[in-house]
Amino acid sequence: GPVPTSKRVGRPLRKRGSTVSGSNPMTLSRGPVMPRSAVKAVPRGHRRAAVGRALEHCGLADVRRRVLGMLSKGYRQRVGLAQAIVHDPPVMILDEPTVGLDPIQIREIRTLIRDLAGTREGKARTVILSTHILPEVEAICQRVIIMHRGRKALDAPLGELQSGGASLEEIFARTTAREVPVPSDLALEAQP
């Protein structure tokens, strides 16, 4: 198809932070905006296979030639995950990965995240999910770490935390509860 260009200067558009191919400025021949920086850590001879695996794993094989800007937010989230896993990192940190997605996209991204965590080809991989969405934690995580005031306030397996029947919301509230002292001039005295 035609290459999108800037109306003002007639030059190909570029996506901020992405390296693009000359044939289509929004995609590379191997997939949707897979910047060279994402594949930099992959040895040259393995890059094509690594990109192919990342796209396949993230369910992007069918849209690999589409312009990134034309993809849904769910697919753009998948592209971000594919870019993150192309070099097979042992640890990934995902910040609010399902915000703004519809229920079906949320389900698909949750499944993908669960698949990413664990072992692949004998290598362990850890996914750290940073979120305030507690149902997200319950749906995806095996272990919960609650940070409060810049410090680790709780670190335990999710199953252990929920074994007493408390919801994660209750556990979070108890863990981060603050005792707010009442100034003496506002304290109410008990009436006889």
N, C-alpha and C positions, 0 to 999 in steps of 0.2 A: 504494500500500500504506500501511499504518499508519506513522506517524512514530515512530521509536524515542524513548523518553523515559526520563528518570532515574526509577527506582522511588521514590527517596527524596523528590523534590520535584515530580515530574510535569512537569518542563520538558524541552524538546527537548535531546538530547545534542549537544554540539559537539565537533568534532575539534580538538585543540590546534593553534593556529597557523593554522587555516583559517577563512575566512569562508564561511558557508553560507547557502543561500536559505531563505526561510520555508516553502516547500512541502515540502522534505525536508532536514533538517539535515545530512545526510551527502553530498548531491550538489547540484550546481547544475543549472539547466535545460540548460546547455550541456555538462555532463560531470561525471565523478567528481571531487568536491572540487577544483575549479579555483578557488583562492582569488582574491579581487580583487587581492591583492598580486601574483599571478603575471601578471595582465593589466594592471596599473597603467601600465606603460610603453607599452602599445599604445594608439594613438589610439582614442577612443570609437567612432567609426564603423567601425573595423576589428576590434574585439574579437571579435564573433561568428565572423567568418571566420578569425581567428587561432586561436581556440580549436578550431574545427572542423578546421583544418589540422593542429594539434598532435595532436589526438586521432586523426585519420586516420593521420598519419605514425607514431604510436606504436602503432597497431593497437588502439585503444580505442573505435572507433566502435560496435562491437557491445555494449560494456558501459557505454556513456556514462550510462545511467540507473541502474546498479547502485550499491548502497551500498558505499563504499570498503572498509569493514571486512569485507565478504563476498567481496572479491576475493582471489585467490591472491597470494603474495608476488611472483611474477613480474609480475602485472598491477599491483600496487602500485608496483613499480619503474618500470614503464612510465608510471604516473601521475606519478611524480616527474620523469621525463624530459620528459613532456608539459608539466608546469608550468615546467620549465627552458627549453624551446624556444619557448613560446608567444609571447614577444617577440622571437624570432629573434636571439639573442645571437651575436656573432662568436666568442666563446670560452666554452667550458663546461668545468668541472672536475668529473670524476666520481671519487668515492672508493669503491673496491671495489664497483662496481655489480653484480657477479654473486654476491656472497657469499650463501650460504644458498639458492641456487636449484637446481632439479633440472637434469639435463643438457639437456633440451629447452628450458627457460627460459633457460639460459645461452646456448645457441645463438641463440635469438631476440633476446636483449638484445645479444649481440655483433654480430649483423647490424644491429640498430637503431643501435648506436653507430657502426659503419662507415658507415651511411647518413647519420648526422648530421654526420660529419666530411666535409669537402670543400666543394663549391660548390653553392649553391642560388640560383637566380634571379640569377646573376652575383655573389653575395656569398660570399666565402670564410668558412668556419667551422672553427675549431680545437677539437678535443676533447682535453683533457688527462686522461689516465687515471692516477690515483694508486692503485698496487696493489703488493702483494708477491707476487702470483700470477703467476709468470713465464710459464706457458703462456697466460695471459690476454693478456699483452703480445705474445707471439708470434702469437696469433690475431687481434689487433685492430690493433696499432700499426704505423706506418710508421717512426717515429723513437723512439729510446730515450734517455732522460735518466736517469742513475742519480745519486741524491743519497746522499752519505755524510758523516756528521757535520755536516749542515747546509750542505754545499757541493756544487756540481755536480762529480761525479767523472768523468762520461762523458756525451758528447752525440754521437750518431751515428745514421745511418739503420740500421734493423734488418737489412736485407739486407747492408749492408757489414759489420756486426758478425758475421753468421753465415756470411759468404763463406769464412772460414778453416776452417769445419767445427766450430767450438766451439758448444756450446749456450749459450743465454742464461744458464742457471744457472752454467756455468763462467765466463762473462764477468763475471757479477755477483760471483762469489766472488773472482776475480782483482782486480776493481776495488775491492772493499771489504775485501780481506784486510788483517789487522792483524798486524804483527810484535809479538809479546808477548815482551819481554825476560825471560829467566830470571834470578831473583835469584842472585847469586854463591854464596850459601850453599846453594842447591839444585842448582847445576850439577854434573853428573856428569863425573868425569874419566875419560878413556879408560884402560882396564886394559891393561897390556902383555901 
